[in-house]
Amino acid sequence: RMLASDPIPVVALAELARCRGLGSDAVRARAWPALLALGVDRPANGDDVYERRASSLSQKDANQVTLDVNRSHWIRGDPALSPLSPVSQTTNPSGPARAKLARLIQGVVGSHAGRSHYYQGLHDVAAILQTALAPTTDLTGAAIERLTLGHLRDCVQGGLGAVMDTLRLLPHLIAVADPELHAALFPPSNRSSFGAAKPPTAMGNDAKPPPAMRNDAGSGDTAEGDSFVVLGVADLSDMEHIVGCHFAVSWLLTWFSHGLDDYATAARLFDLFLASDPLMPLYVGAAAVVKDRDELLGMARGSNLGSNSESNRLDERAPIIEGLLHMRLQRLPALTGAGVPRSDSVVNPMDVEVATAGGDDDDDDDGRAKRARVTVTVDDENARVRVEVSEDAASTPVTHRPVTHHPDGWGVRAVVRAALELHARIPPASLHTVLGVVPDPAGAFASYPYPWLRDAGFEVPDTFWKVGNSRGSKRGPTDAGRADEGVFPADGRVAAAFPCGRRWYAGDVSHGRRHGLGRHIDATSDATSDATSDTNSPGFERYEGEWRMGLRHGLGCAVFPDGARYAGEWSEGHMDGWGMYTWPAPGDAAYVGSFRANERSGLGIVTHADRRQ
């Protein structure tokens, strides 16, 4: 019913996508473009537009895109049957689907040369998008472009600096959700203040310490009233690889799709991420880590590594334990569905057929293929794997015994539910505020919701997307100029309206973007969209000055919808440099001084309404 409405109630649709998921690709093919606001601020380009632009990408990057797409495990070669689907990498990598996806990625990145850079992992995100969109729409390229300009903008900057800055928030989220697990994974020097209220678990007189903590005599018995503090490897090691959260890089780069084999799981996560703020993948990762707490705590405390190691000293086994933790955190079995092996369980019993080549000394070989049974048995107690091969297996049917079990609370539905609860418990803005972190003004989170989402009617509270603004003019990022594509001619001087009917521009353009001197008028949602209306009245935002590739850059003057005014220097769409900001009436207080990313920063003078300074 939502998708049949005109206009689509995008807020209600986003709530449904977050909490329940969209269910099928038939629904996603219509809902995902709506969540990305395709066609709202400008006509959405068809895939053919991006395919024609593929040649604009450098040959080096184009080759890398092709290599990554050819080895993607999501793509099947025949688009007529199933354009994209999770299959083994042994599948023939050729085919129209792979070639088309490579051209789309090349065209999207090439359309924003200098501002967007291809990274390995973007092809996985693009493959999931095409899986849902390709059969019934021509919007895969437009969807990829929207993500690179929005949620994934930090990933396409040409380096991992912004991604690593975001990952620094992960330990704090784990600390909020599970202080004990946080203390076991991160050393004291890097522990979050959120975990300070809950000390490491104390073991009472009815409990025994894990094997790694017992004395050399091996006695696990304790005197009446004794207690133990459970130490982990993080108390004895700097945990260099865990502290940096390198295990979580792919969470943000690929939205978990690189480590998943089940398309339904990946699609459910994309439902959530497309309908949420850019930090939601971090919350999902934190929730999945906490769901795996028992195994991670056992690893961190050395209690489930077996007893056949050369040493039982936890500090001597620290490098091995850290490596195992890193691999476990990368896999996220609670999300990916990788079960826990049962002790003494048969793993993938199979019959195999081997063609043997006879020799002169082989009297028994009749030249025919022989059948054998291969059985793999996991011995959890001694951390070993036994492989048994028996001939003449044809007479005995293969019996598949249970291999894994899934602890309660695992799976994408449970993880998403826990992530939403964690997000409600400490939203991103609150997390930034408590930690004293100011997001990058040009980054994905500070720019959310993006101009095209606001045009579509998607709104969130100011405290959600703009943090730390009490020090400045209380304004979020200005129009990012992302909607220029397809509106203006390549070069010249124009006077044109945007397709949404609520923005107008008159001035210089270059390469299809506002560039040079120009005047821009933007009507807010409660203002009339009639271009003949009085643009000096409240409800309109006006800017006149210099532009650079679609962004306000240089000297310019702006009048905001509430009547506030700014005249001065701009940089990449933000008030940045020396300028004068005047608050709206009543009062007309003013500030003259230095700005940094829309906020007062450095030297300056505030003149109050009564002329006090």
C-alpha positions as CSV (number, residue, x, y, z in Angstrom):
1,R,0.0,0.0,0.0
2,M,2.9,2.4,0.8
3,L,4.5,1.8,-2.6
4,A,1.1,2.4,-4.3
5,S,0.7,5.8,-2.7
6,D,1.7,9.0,-4.5
7,P,3.9,10.4,-3.0
8,I,5.4,7.3,-1.3
9,P,5.4,7.9,2.5
10,V,9.1,7.5,2.8
11,V,9.3,7.9,6.6
12,A,6.8,5.1,7.2
13,L,8.6,3.0,4.5
14,A,11.9,3.5,6.2
15,E,10.5,2.4,9.6
16,L,9.1,-0.8,8.0
17,A,12.5,-1.5,6.3
18,R,14.3,-1.0,9.6
19,C,12.1,-3.0,11.9
20,R,10.7,-5.8,9.7
21,G,12.5,-5.8,6.5
22,L,11.0,-5.6,3.0
23,G,10.6,-9.3,2.5
24,S,11.2,-9.9,-1.3
25,D,13.1,-8.5,-4.2
26,A,9.9,-7.6,-5.9
27,V,9.2,-5.1,-3.1
28,R,12.9,-4.0,-2.8
29,A,12.9,-3.1,-6.5
30,R,10.4,-0.4,-5.8
31,A,11.3,0.4,-2.2
32,W,15.1,0.8,-2.4
33,P,14.9,3.6,-5.1
34,A,12.3,5.3,-2.9
35,L,14.6,5.1,0.2
36,L,17.4,6.6,-1.9
37,A,15.1,9.3,-3.2
38,L,15.9,8.5,-6.8
39,G,14.0,10.8,-9.2
40,V,13.0,13.2,-6.4
41,D,15.5,16.0,-6.8
42,R,16.4,15.2,-10.4
43,P,15.5,12.6,-13.0
44,A,17.2,9.3,-12.3
45,N,19.7,8.2,-14.9
46,G,19.2,4.8,-16.5
47,D,22.0,2.3,-16.5
48,D,22.9,3.1,-20.1
49,V,24.1,6.5,-19.0
50,Y,26.7,5.1,-16.6
51,E,27.7,2.4,-19.0
52,R,28.6,5.1,-21.6
53,R,30.7,6.9,-18.9
54,A,32.7,3.8,-18.1
55,S,35.6,4.9,-20.3
56,S,36.1,8.1,-18.2
57,L,37.7,6.1,-15.4
58,S,41.4,5.6,-15.5
59,Q,42.6,2.4,-17.0
60,K,44.2,1.2,-13.8
61,D,41.0,1.6,-11.7
62,A,38.9,0.2,-14.5
63,N,41.1,-3.0,-14.6
64,Q,40.8,-3.3,-10.8
65,V,37.0,-3.0,-11.0
66,T,36.9,-5.7,-13.7
67,L,39.1,-8.1,-11.6
68,D,37.0,-7.6,-8.5
69,V,33.7,-8.1,-10.3
70,N,35.0,-11.2,-12.0
71,R,35.8,-12.9,-8.7
72,S,32.7,-11.7,-6.9
73,H,30.8,-14.6,-5.3
74,W,27.5,-12.9,-5.9
75,I,27.2,-12.9,-9.6
76,R,26.0,-15.6,-12.1
77,G,26.8,-15.2,-15.7
78,D,23.4,-15.5,-17.4
79,P,21.3,-12.5,-16.7
80,A,18.3,-13.9,-18.5
81,L,17.9,-16.6,-15.8
82,S,19.2,-15.0,-12.6
83,P,21.2,-11.8,-13.1
84,L,23.0,-12.1,-9.8
85,S,22.9,-14.8,-7.2
86,P,25.3,-16.3,-4.5
87,V,27.3,-19.0,-6.1
88,S,30.7,-20.6,-5.6
89,Q,33.6,-18.6,-7.0
90,T,34.3,-21.6,-9.2
91,T,31.4,-20.5,-11.4
92,N,32.5,-19.2,-14.7
93,P,33.3,-15.5,-14.1
94,S,32.4,-14.4,-17.7
95,G,29.0,-13.3,-18.7
96,P,26.9,-10.2,-19.4
97,A,26.0,-9.7,-15.8
98,R,29.6,-9.3,-14.7
99,A,30.5,-7.1,-17.6
100,K,27.5,-4.8,-17.1
101,L,28.2,-4.5,-13.4
102,A,31.8,-3.6,-14.0
103,R,30.8,-0.9,-16.5
104,L,28.2,0.5,-14.1
105,I,30.8,0.9,-11.3
106,Q,33.3,2.4,-13.7
107,G,30.7,4.8,-14.9
108,V,29.6,5.9,-11.5
109,V,33.1,6.5,-10.2
110,G,34.2,8.1,-13.4
111,S,31.3,10.6,-13.2
112,H,32.8,12.1,-10.1
113,A,36.5,12.1,-10.9
114,G,38.5,13.7,-8.2
115,R,35.8,13.3,-5.6
116,S,35.0,9.6,-5.7
117,H,37.6,6.8,-5.8
118,Y,37.0,3.2,-6.4
119,Y,37.8,0.9,-3.5
120,Q,37.8,-2.9,-3.2
121,G,34.5,-3.9,-1.7
122,L,32.3,-1.4,-3.6
123,H,31.7,-4.2,-6.1
124,D,30.1,-6.3,-3.4
125,V,27.7,-3.6,-2.5
126,A,26.9,-3.0,-6.1
127,A,26.3,-6.7,-6.7
128,I,23.6,-6.8,-3.9
129,L,21.9,-3.7,-5.4
130,Q,21.8,-5.2,-8.8
131,T,20.5,-8.5,-7.5
132,A,17.4,-6.7,-6.3
133,L,17.0,-4.0,-8.9
134,A,18.2,-5.5,-12.2
135,P,15.4,-7.8,-13.0
136,T,12.7,-5.1,-13.1
137,T,14.4,-1.7,-13.0
138,D,17.1,0.2,-14.8
139,L,18.3,2.0,-11.7
140,T,21.3,0.0,-10.5
141,G,23.8,2.7,-11.6
142,A,21.7,5.5,-10.0
143,A,21.5,3.5,-6.7
144,I,25.3,3.0,-6.7
145,E,25.9,6.7,-7.3
146,R,23.5,7.7,-4.5
147,L,25.4,5.5,-2.0
148,T,28.8,6.9,-3.1
149,L,27.5,10.4,-2.6
150,G,25.7,9.6,0.6
151,H,26.2,6.7,3.0
152,L,29.5,5.5,1.4
153,R,31.0,8.9,0.8
154,D,33.7,8.3,3.5
155,C,34.7,5.1,1.8
156,V,35.3,6.7,-1.6
157,Q,37.5,9.5,-0.4
158,G,40.6,7.7,-1.6
159,G,41.9,6.4,1.8
160,L,40.7,4.7,4.9
161,G,41.3,7.7,7.3
162,A,37.6,8.5,7.7
163,V,36.6,4.9,8.0
164,M,39.1,4.2,10.7
165,D,37.9,7.4,12.6
166,T,34.4,5.9,12.6
167,L,35.6,2.5,13.8
168,R,37.1,4.2,16.9
169,L,33.5,4.4,18.1
170,L,33.1,0.6,18.0
171,P,34.7,-0.3,21.4
172,H,32.5,2.2,23.1
173,L,29.3,0.6,21.6
174,I,30.5,-2.8,22.8
175,A,31.2,-1.3,26.2
176,V,27.6,0.1,26.4
177,A,26.1,-3.3,25.4
178,D,28.4,-5.6,27.4
179,P,31.1,-4.1,29.7
180,E,32.5,-7.5,30.6
181,L,33.1,-8.5,27.0
182,H,34.6,-5.1,26.3
183,A,37.1,-5.5,29.2
184,A,38.1,-8.9,27.9
185,L,38.8,-7.7,24.4
186,F,40.5,-4.3,24.9
187,P,43.5,-3.6,27.2
188,P,43.1,-1.2,30.1
189,S,44.8,1.7,28.3
190,N,42.1,1.6,25.6
191,R,39.0,0.8,27.5
192,S,35.9,2.9,27.2
193,S,34.6,4.9,30.1
194,F,31.2,3.3,29.4
195,G,32.6,0.0,30.8
196,A,34.0,1.5,34.0
197,A,30.8,0.9,36.0
198,K,31.0,-2.8,35.6
199,P,34.3,-4.4,36.8
200,P,35.6,-7.8,35.5
201,T,33.6,-10.7,36.7
202,A,34.5,-11.9,40.2
203,M,34.3,-15.6,40.7
204,G,32.8,-16.7,44.1
205,N,33.5,-19.8,46.2
206,D,31.2,-22.0,44.1
207,A,33.1,-21.3,40.9
208,K,36.5,-22.5,39.6
209,P,38.9,-20.5,37.5
210,P,39.5,-21.5,33.9
211,P,42.4,-23.7,33.2
212,A,44.7,-20.8,32.1
213,M,44.4,-19.3,35.5
214,R,45.1,-22.4,37.6
215,N,48.4,-22.8,39.4
216,D,51.2,-24.9,38.1
217,A,50.2,-27.8,40.3
218,G,46.9,-28.0,38.4
219,S,44.8,-27.7,41.5
220,G,41.5,-26.1,40.7
221,D,40.2,-26.3,44.2
222,T,39.9,-23.1,46.2
223,A,39.7,-22.4,49.9
224,E,36.4,-21.4,51.5
225,G,35.7,-17.8,50.7
226,D,38.4,-17.4,48.1
227,S,37.5,-15.4,45.0
228,F,39.2,-14.8,41.6
229,V,39.2,-12.0,39.2
230,V,39.0,-13.4,35.7
231,L,41.9,-12.1,33.7
232,G,42.1,-12.2,30.0
233,V,44.7,-11.8,27.3
234,A,43.8,-8.1,27.1
235,D,45.1,-7.6,30.6
236,L,48.5,-8.9,29.5
237,S,48.9,-7.7,26.0
238,D,48.5,-4.4,24.1
239,M,46.1,-6.2,21.6
240,E,47.4,-4.1,18.8
241,H,45.2,-5.7,16.1
242,I,42.1,-5.7,18.2
243,V,42.4,-2.1,19.4
244,G,42.6,-0.7,15.9
245,C,39.4,-2.5,15.0
246,H,40.9,-3.5,11.7
247,F,38.7,-6.6,11.7
248,A,35.7,-4.3,11.2
249,V,36.9,-2.4,8.1
250,S,34.8,-4.5,5.7
251,W,31.7,-3.9,7.8
252,L,31.7,-0.3,6.6
253,L,33.2,-0.8,3.2
254,T,30.9,-3.7,2.1
255,W,28.0,-3.6,4.5
256,F,29.0,-7.1,5.5
257,S,28.3,-8.5,2.0
258,H,31.9,-9.6,1.5
259,G,31.7,-12.1,4.4
260,L,28.2,-13.3,3.7
261,D,27.1,-16.3,1.5
262,D,23.4,-16.0,2.1
263,Y,21.7,-13.4,-0.1
264,A,18.6,-13.2,2.2
265,T,20.8,-12.1,5.1
266,A,22.6,-9.5,3.0
267,A,19.3,-8.1,1.6
268,R,17.8,-7.8,5.1
269,L,20.9,-5.8,6.2
270,F,20.6,-3.6,3.1
271,D,16.9,-2.9,4.0
272,L,18.1,-1.7,7.4
273,F,21.1,0.3,6.2
274,L,19.3,2.1,3.4
275,A,16.6,3.2,5.8
276,S,19.0,4.3,8.6
277,D,21.8,6.7,9.3
278,P,25.4,5.9,8.0
279,L,26.5,4.5,11.4
280,M,24.0,1.7,11.6
281,P,26.5,-0.9,10.2
282,L,28.6,-0.2,13.3
283,Y,25.7,-0.9,15.6
284,V,25.0,-4.2,13.7
285,G,28.6,-5.2,14.1
286,A,28.6,-4.4,17.8
287,A,25.4,-6.4,18.3
288,A,26.8,-9.4,16.5
289,V,30.0,-9.3,18.6
290,V,28.0,-9.2,21.8
291,K,25.8,-12.2,20.6
292,D,29.0,-14.2,20.3
293,R,30.2,-13.3,23.9
294,D,30.5,-16.8,25.3
295,E,33.0,-17.9,22.6
296,L,34.9,-14.6,22.7
297,L,35.2,-14.6,26.5
298,G,36.4,-18.1,26.4
299,M,39.0,-17.3,23.8
300,A,40.1,-14.1,25.6
301,R,40.6,-16.0,28.9
302,G,42.3,-19.0,27.3
303,S,39.7,-21.4,28.6
304,N,38.7,-23.0,25.3
305,L,42.0,-23.5,23.5
306,G,42.6,-27.1,24.6
307,S,45.2,-28.5,26.9
308,N,47.8,-29.8,24.5
309,S,49.6,-26.4,24.0
310,E,53.2,-26.2,24.7
311,S,52.5,-23.7,27.5
312,N,49.4,-22.9,29.6
313,R,50.6,-19.5,30.5
314,L,48.2,-16.9,29.1
315,D,50.8,-14.3,28.5
316,E,52.9,-16.7,26.4
317,R,49.9,-17.6,24.3
318,A,48.8,-14.0,23.9
319,P,49.8,-13.6,20.2
320,I,47.9,-16.8,19.2
321,I,44.8,-15.8,21.2
322,E,44.8,-12.4,19.7
323,G,45.0,-13.9,16.2
324,L,42.1,-16.2,16.9
325,L,40.0,-13.4,18.3
326,H,40.8,-11.3,15.3
327,M,39.6,-14.1,13.0
328,R,36.5,-14.7,15.0
329,L,35.6,-11.0,15.0
330,Q,36.1,-10.9,11.3
331,R,33.7,-13.9,10.7
332,L,30.9,-12.7,13.0
333,P,29.3,-16.1,13.2
334,A,26.3,-14.8,15.1
335,L,25.4,-12.8,12.0
336,T,26.7,-15.0,9.2
337,G,25.1,-18.1,10.6
338,A,28.3,-20.1,10.8
339,G,27.4,-22.6,13.5
340,V,29.5,-23.9,16.3
341,P,30.9,-27.4,15.6
342,R,29.6,-30.1,17.9
343,S,32.2,-32.3,19.6
344,D,32.9,-35.5,17.7
345,S,30.6,-34.6,14.8
346,V,30.9,-35.6,11.2
347,V,31.6,-32.7,8.9
348,N,30.4,-33.0,5.3
349,P,30.6,-36.8,4.8
350,M,30.8,-37.5,1.1
351,D,31.4,-40.2,-1.5
352,V,34.1,-39.4,-4.0
353,E,35.0,-41.1,-7.2
354,V,38.7,-41.3,-8.2
355,A,40.0,-42.5,-11.5
356,T,43.1,-44.5,-11.0
357,A,45.8,-45.0,-13.5
358,G,46.9,-48.6,-13.7
359,G,50.6,-49.6,-13.7
360,D,52.5,-52.7,-14.7
361,D,52.7,-53.9,-11.1
362,D,49.0,-53.2,-10.3
363,D,47.3,-56.5,-11.0
364,D,44.1,-55.5,-9.3
365,D,43.5,-52.3,-11.2
366,D,40.8,-52.9,-13.8
367,G,41.1,-49.3,-15.1
368,R,37.7,-48.3,-13.7
369,A,37.0,-45.4,-11.3
370,K,36.9,-46.3,-7.6
371,R,34.5,-44.9,-5.0
372,A,35.6,-44.0,-1.5
373,R,34.1,-42.3,1.5
374,V,35.8,-39.3,3.1
375,T,34.7,-38.5,6.7
376,V,36.0,-35.5,8.7
377,T,35.6,-35.6,12.5
378,V,36.2,-32.7,14.7
379,D,37.7,-33.4,18.2
380,D,37.0,-30.2,20.1
381,E,38.7,-31.3,23.3
382,N,42.1,-31.7,21.6
383,A,41.5,-29.1,18.9
384,R,42.2,-31.6,16.2
385,V,40.5,-32.8,13.0
386,R,40.5,-36.5,11.8
387,V,40.1,-37.4,8.2
388,E,39.2,-41.0,7.4
389,V,39.1,-42.5,3.9
390,S,37.4,-45.9,3.3
391,E,37.1,-47.6,-0.1
392,D,34.0,-49.2,-1.7
393,A,31.6,-46.8,-0.2
394,A,28.9,-47.4,-2.8
395,S,27.1,-50.1,-0.7
396,T,26.8,-47.8,2.3
397,P,24.5,-44.7,2.0
398,V,25.8,-41.4,3.2
399,T,24.3,-40.4,6.6
400,H,24.5,-36.7,7.4
401,R,24.7,-36.2,11.1
402,P,24.2,-32.7,12.6
403,V,27.4,-30.7,12.2
404,T,26.7,-27.5,13.9
405,H,24.3,-25.9,16.4
406,H,23.2,-22.3,16.5
407,P,23.1,-20.7,19.9
408,D,19.9,-18.9,20.9
409,G,19.8,-15.3,19.7
410,W,21.9,-15.9,16.6
411,G,20.8,-15.0,13.1
412,V,20.2,-11.8,11.2
413,R,16.8,-11.1,12.8
414,A,18.1,-11.3,16.3
415,V,21.2,-9.2,15.5
416,V,19.2,-6.5,13.8
417,R,16.8,-6.4,16.7
418,A,19.7,-6.0,19.1
419,A,21.3,-3.3,16.9
420,L,18.1,-1.3,16.9
421,E,17.9,-1.5,20.7
422,L,21.5,-0.4,21.1
423,H,20.9,2.4,18.6
424,A,17.9,3.6,20.6
425,R,19.8,3.3,23.9
426,I,22.6,5.5,22.7
427,P,22.0,7.2,19.3
428,P,25.0,8.4,17.3
429,A,24.5,12.0,18.3
430,S,24.5,11.1,22.0
431,L,27.6,8.9,21.5
432,H,29.5,11.8,19.8
433,T,28.4,14.2,22.5
434,V,29.4,12.0,25.5
435,L,32.8,11.2,23.9
436,G,33.4,14.8,22.9
437,V,33.8,13.8,19.3
438,V,32.9,16.2,16.5
439,P,32.1,14.4,13.2
440,D,33.8,15.5,10.1
441,P,31.5,18.2,8.7
442,A,31.9,16.9,5.2
443,G,31.5,13.2,6.2
444,A,28.5,11.0,5.8
445,F,27.1,11.3,9.3
446,A,27.3,15.1,9.6
447,S,25.7,15.5,6.1
448,Y,22.8,13.2,6.9
449,P,20.0,13.5,5.9
450,Y,21.3,14.4,2.5
451,P,19.6,17.1,0.4
452,W,17.8,14.5,-1.8
453,L,16.4,12.8,1.3
454,R,15.1,16.1,2.7
455,D,13.5,16.8,-0.7
456,A,11.7,13.4,-0.4
457,G,10.3,14.4,3.0
458,F,12.7,12.3,5.1
459,E,13.3,14.1,8.4
460,V,15.2,13.4,11.6
461,P,15.7,15.5,14.7
462,D,18.4,18.1,14.5
463,T,20.2,16.6,17.4
464,F,20.5,13.4,15.4
465,W,22.4,14.6,12.4
466,K,24.1,17.8,13.7
467,V,26.2,17.5,16.8
468,G,28.1,20.2,18.6
469,N,26.4,23.1,17.0
470,S,26.0,25.0,20.2
471,R,29.3,26.6,19.4
472,G,28.3,27.9,16.1
473,S,25.4,29.2,14.1
474,K,23.2,26.2,14.7
475,R,23.2,25.4,11.0
476,G,23.8,22.1,9.4
477,P,25.8,21.6,6.1
478,T,24.6,23.7,3.3
479,D,23.3,22.4,0.0
480,A,26.0,20.0,-1.1
481,G,25.4,20.6,-4.8
482,R,24.9,16.9,-5.5
483,A,21.8,17.5,-7.6
484,D,23.6,19.2,-10.5
485,E,23.8,16.0,-12.5
486,G,21.6,16.2,-15.6
487,V,20.2,19.7,-14.9
488,F,22.7,22.0,-16.6
489,P,24.5,22.0,-19.9
490,A,28.2,21.1,-20.0
491,D,29.4,24.7,-20.1
492,G,28.1,28.3,-20.3
493,R,25.8,30.6,-18.4
494,V,22.3,29.5,-17.6
495,A,19.1,30.3,-15.8
496,A,17.4,27.0,-14.9
497,A,15.1,25.4,-12.4
498,F,15.8,22.0,-10.8
499,P,13.4,19.2,-11.6
500,C,12.0,19.3,-8.0
501,G,10.6,22.8,-8.8
502,R,11.8,24.3,-5.6
503,R,15.4,25.3,-6.5
504,W,16.6,27.7,-9.1
505,Y,20.0,28.8,-10.3
506,A,21.3,31.5,-12.6
507,G,25.0,31.8,-13.3
508,D,28.0,30.1,-14.7
509,V,28.3,26.3,-15.2
510,S,31.2,24.1,-16.1
511,H,31.2,20.4,-16.8
512,G,27.5,20.3,-16.0
513,R,27.9,21.8,-12.5
514,R,27.5,25.2,-10.9
515,H,31.0,26.7,-11.3
516,G,32.0,30.4,-11.2
517,L,29.6,33.2,-10.2
518,G,25.9,32.5,-9.7
519,R,22.8,33.0,-7.7
520,H,20.9,30.1,-6.1
521,I,17.4,30.1,-4.6
522,D,16.1,27.2,-2.5
523,A,12.5,27.0,-1.3
524,T,11.9,25.1,1.9
525,S,9.2,22.5,2.2
526,D,6.7,24.9,3.7
527,A,7.2,27.6,1.0
528,T,5.5,27.8,-2.3
529,S,7.2,26.2,-5.3
530,D,6.0,28.9,-7.7
531,A,9.1,30.4,-9.3
532,T,7.3,33.8,-9.4
533,S,6.9,34.0,-5.7
534,D,8.6,36.7,-3.7
535,T,12.1,35.2,-3.0
536,N,12.8,37.9,-0.4
537,S,10.1,36.5,1.9
538,P,10.8,34.0,4.7
539,G,10.9,30.4,3.7
540,F,13.5,30.9,0.9
541,E,17.2,30.5,1.2
542,R,19.2,32.7,-1.2
543,Y,22.9,32.5,-2.0
544,E,24.9,34.7,-4.4
545,G,28.6,34.4,-4.9
546,E,31.3,32.0,-6.1
547,W,30.9,28.3,-6.8
548,R,33.2,25.4,-7.5
549,M,32.0,22.2,-9.0
550,G,28.5,22.5,-7.5
551,L,29.6,23.7,-4.1
552,R,29.7,27.1,-2.5
553,H,33.3,28.0,-2.5
554,G,35.0,31.4,-2.3
555,L,33.3,34.6,-1.4
556,G,29.5,34.7,-1.1
557,C,26.5,36.0,0.7
558,A,23.6,33.8,2.0
559,V,20.2,34.6,3.5
560,F,18.6,31.7,5.3
561,P,14.9,30.9,5.6
562,D,14.6,32.2,9.1
563,G,16.1,35.5,8.1
564,A,19.7,34.9,9.4
565,R,22.4,36.1,7.1
566,Y,26.1,35.3,6.4
567,A,28.6,37.1,4.2
568,G,32.1,35.9,3.9
569,E,34.3,33.0,2.9
570,W,33.0,29.5,1.9
571,S,34.8,26.2,1.4
572,E,33.3,23.1,-0.1
573,G,29.8,24.1,0.7
574,H,30.4,25.3,4.3
575,M,30.9,28.7,6.0
576,D,34.7,28.5,6.4
577,G,37.1,31.4,6.8
578,W,36.4,35.0,7.7
579,G,32.9,36.2,7.7
580,M,30.0,37.9,9.4
581,Y,26.9,36.0,10.7
582,T,23.8,37.9,11.7
583,W,21.1,36.2,13.7
584,P,17.5,36.8,12.7
585,A,15.2,39.4,14.3
586,P,14.4,40.1,17.0
587,G,17.8,41.1,18.2
588,D,19.9,41.1,15.1
589,A,23.0,40.0,17.1
590,A,26.0,39.5,15.0
591,Y,29.4,37.7,15.0
592,V,32.4,38.8,13.0
593,G,35.3,36.5,12.9
594,S,36.6,33.1,11.9
595,F,34.5,30.1,10.9
596,R,35.3,26.5,10.5
597,A,32.8,24.1,8.9
598,N,29.8,26.2,9.7
599,E,30.8,26.9,13.2
600,R,32.6,29.8,15.0
601,S,36.2,28.8,15.4
602,G,39.1,31.0,16.4
603,L,39.1,34.8,16.8
604,G,35.9,36.7,16.6
605,I,33.6,39.3,18.2
606,V,30.0,38.9,19.1
607,T,27.8,42.0,19.1
608,H,24.6,41.6,21.0
609,A,21.3,43.3,20.3
610,D,22.0,46.0,22.9
611,R,25.3,46.6,21.1
612,R,27.4,44.9,23.9
613,Q,30.4,43.0,22.7
